[in-house]
């Protein structure tokens, strides 16, 4: 049985899509997959990473390290797992695992999801056999999201799906909170608040046309994409990849302090694809967000028509990543 070790930060959906492809090729009995990550991926907040919630559902063994002592734990886990190959999706949580893998002669592959090379991946690249760039192989997208069909008719009322990534965004939530009654006069709103900011929205749950969630498993997020007509979101690499697959018009609000403005670069990719409008965080307010939503709804049919025949390279990304990975499993 071949043993594959996955590691990284903020890359659960990417990892799941690669896991799906590995199982398709090797079968559940032919591949042994493990994951090493951190318990609390958001600095200063004791909120469990979604890895701890999702990977048990798909029966993937998960191991946790804690920075900065993660190097010792990483060595311990490498000796315990004895992987044939390590695939890193980047982030500082992955570096100790990459280093420990290289220390014991285990081949390391790196997948860079963002439009610009992340700092942790630059450090890890010293130990890598190959670096797979999203601009060349694409960003792997989960099977159930790839199965979401583009919409051709705008909902009545239109459905606005607001999210700040899997962990929510307080800045986006603030803007939504200030104009929520106005939004609900015209739209249905599905709101992924994040666990750290869900309490103030819980009282809105009884309002007509409004549903809020503190957390939605990535394994169920496809259902919310199916319902939505437009998406309001940050512009992480995984989110942008999913939007270009499901072809939902979007308002993207990049995190301004992301390394090398990677979220800004991701948003530009979606804008160039034809589905996204970019709203800078410095310009974000409730009224401005409401204006941008109204404007996007007004142009919705034109946008959907223009991107109808466009193809996202991310649809085949998981296959391309596993093609490279299998070279080291022979």
Secondary structure, DSSP 8 states (H G I E B T S, - for coil): -EEEEEE-SS-HHHHHHHHHHHHHHH-TTTEEEEEEEES--STT-----THHHHGGGGT-EEEEE-SSTHHHHHHHHHHHH--SEEEE--SHHHHHHHHHHHHTT-EEEEEE-SSS--HHHHHHGGG-SEEEEHHHH-----HHHHT-----S--SS-EEEEESSTT--HHHHHHHHHHHHHHHHH-EEEEE--GGG-HHHHGGGGSTTEEEES---TTTHHHHHHH-SEEEE---HHHHHHHHHHT-EEEE---TTSGGGHHHHHHHHHHHHTSEEE--GGG--HHHHHHHHHHHHHTHHHHHHHHTT---GGGGHHHHHHHHHHTT--
